[in-house]
Amino acid sequence: MIDDLCNGPRDEDIAIAMFYCDYRDQQEQTTTNIIGAILKQLVARSGVLEDVRGAFQKEKSEFGGRGLLLSDMVQMLKQVIAMSPRAFICIDALDECLPKHLLELLVSLKDILEGSPRTRIFFTGRPQIKGEIKRYFAARVVVPISPKTEDIKRYLERRLEMDIECDAMSDGLRADILRIFPQKIAGMYVTESAVFPPCLLY
Amino acid sequence: MDRTAYPPSISIGDGNVDCGNVTNSHNTVNVKNVIADENLEIMKWLSPLDPIGRHQDVRTDRLDGVGNWLLETNEFREWRSNEETADKAVLFCYGDPGVGKTYLR
């Protein structure tokens, strides 16, 4: 998706930042570090880098390299976004964030969005965090994700092509794998797709 | 000046290509290196996390075409559109573990 945004119309000037939450990095993935990681992807392309450099040099000389506060980061991010024609922020696996960081992150992003109606935010996460998204973003578009039979088939075909034990494979077995697996896997998620229509637009 | 005093950086090639004066070229490279080093330091100061590295891993692992269906949905198109409408600002794709959320294209 990020690559699709990057490969969009050439005359369109867009700024894209992404972040992948990971439960294995929970301690380090604080709100400040996440907002900082988003900021550093956007800052290079705007005139704000010099302001950031000024802040960096000041903290380094006067306070021995002290880091910025979350509120400073959010302000800088707002400034950077205001200077970009369009900004996209994509955050994967929100549910893998520690709860206190997740709420702080959503509040910060809400704050950033409010001043910038053309900014777009993309989140992925488990169904459990739908409530949090709803709480902070009254207007949102929600899409349930389930594995598509076509995608599973394409993936299996590739894996079979790269199979190192190709002598063990026969045409019949290959056909069975490609027929049965996509059905079974798609079936594992059918209950959810039946409960939630594919296009839920609140 | 001794160019080995600075670690090599991405801008190191720029100064050398069309420059006849070797001494001058080294000076340019060194000044560029100082700025590049400080930029790297600033980036680390902003955040020690490296989402771009992770993105590269996801891109490498992803099979071409998988997840393309999302790009065709009206939900995605409206979110992607250029309108100044705050009601489409957030797109949330949810699903259970392992359904392929990270690998949406």
Interface residues (C-beta under 8 A of the other chain):
Chain A: M1 I2 D3 D4 L5 A17 M18 F19 Y20 D22 D25 E28 Q29 T32 N33 I34 I35 G36 A37 L39 K40 Q41 V43 A44 L49 V52 R53 F56 E59 G65 G67 L68 M73 R86 D92 A93 L113 E114 P117 R118 T119 R120 I121 F122 F123 T124 G125 R126 P127 I129 K130 I133 F137 A139 R140 V141 V142 V143 P144 I145 S146 P147 K148 E150 D151 R154 Y155 R158 Y189 E192 C199 L201
Chain B: E38 N39 E41 I42 M43 W45 L46 S47 P48 L49 D50 P51 I52 R54 H55 V58 R59 L63 G65 V66 G67 W69 L70 L71 T73 N74 E75 F76 E78 W79 R80 N82 E83 E84 T85 A86 D87 K88 A89 V90 L91 F92 C93 Y94 G95 D96 P97 V99 G100 K101 T102 L104 R105
